[in-house]
Amino acid sequence: MATLSYPGLTANVKYLNDSTIYWKTTDEKDGVAEGTNRMVVKKIDDTKFFVSWIEKDGTTVSQIIDLEKKTVEAFLTFDDAKGKRIAQTLEGTYEVDK
């Protein structure tokens, strides 16, 4: 399990196996979302990983996780309230839960 902390959003993730992720997010208004998705993981080097998945609502999530620096950079694409596809980037911290 790991905790990813972004401005206004916390995500708890569990890597169920090499190709499946469970995630649960809580935003600053206590809004909760969760899901289990197939993911792709690519090792960049000994401490960095690229992780990506597509959620059931069509949201795409791509992350670069740096275990040495304990950081995560995320790129998301999703439909806004009017159905227009938009992109968002997030930077945060990455902590492996003990």
N, C-alpha and C positions, 0 to 999 in steps of 0.2 A: 504494500500500500504506500501511497505517496500523497502529500498535500501540496497543492499548487495554489499560491496566493497571488492574485492579481488585484489591481485597484478596484474595489467594489465587488469582488467576486472571489470565492474560495471554491476549489475543486478538490474532491477526494477521489483518487483513482486506484483501481486494483487491476493489475495485469493478470488475468485469469490463466492465460497461457501465451504462447508466442504470437497468437493471432487474434486474441480477444481481450477487450478492455471493458471494465465496468467503471462508470464515472457518475459522480453526484456533485452538482454545483449548488451553492447557496449564495444569493446576491445580498447586497446591503439592505434590501427590504424584506429579507427572509424568504424570498422566492426560491423554490427548490425545483430542480430538474434532474433527471437521471436516466441512464440508459446503458445498455450493453451492446457493443458494436464490434464488428470485425475490424482489425487494425493492421497496418503495415508498419514494420519497424526496420529501420536501416541504421546500422552502426556507422557513424562518421569517423570516430577514432576511439581511443580507449575510454574517454569520459563523455563523449557527445553522441546523442542519438536523435534521429529524425523519426517522429511518430505521426501517423496520419490515419483518419477514419472519416466515414460519412455517417451522420446520424439519421434516424428515421424520418425526420422532417426535412431532410436535404441539406442541413448544415454540414459544411466540411470543416474539419479541424486539422491543422498541420502544426506540429510543434518541433522546436529544436530544444532538447533538454541537455543541459551541461551539468553533469553530476559533480564535477570538481568545483565549479563556481556556484553551484546550487541555484541555477537560474533556468527559466523557461521562457522562450519566445514563441508566441502562438499567432497563427494567421487563420482567420475564420472567414467563410463566405456563407451568407444566409439571405433569406427573403425578408425585407422589412414589412411593416404593416400594410403597405400598398402593393406588395408582391414584387417589388423591385429588388434585384440581386445586388447586395452590397458586401463590402469587405471590411474587416476590422483587424487590427493588430493589437496584441497585448504583450506586455512584458511583466514577468513576475518572478517569484522565488519557487524553488522546488526542494521539498524536504522528504526524504524517505522516512516513513513512520517506523518506529521501533516496535 
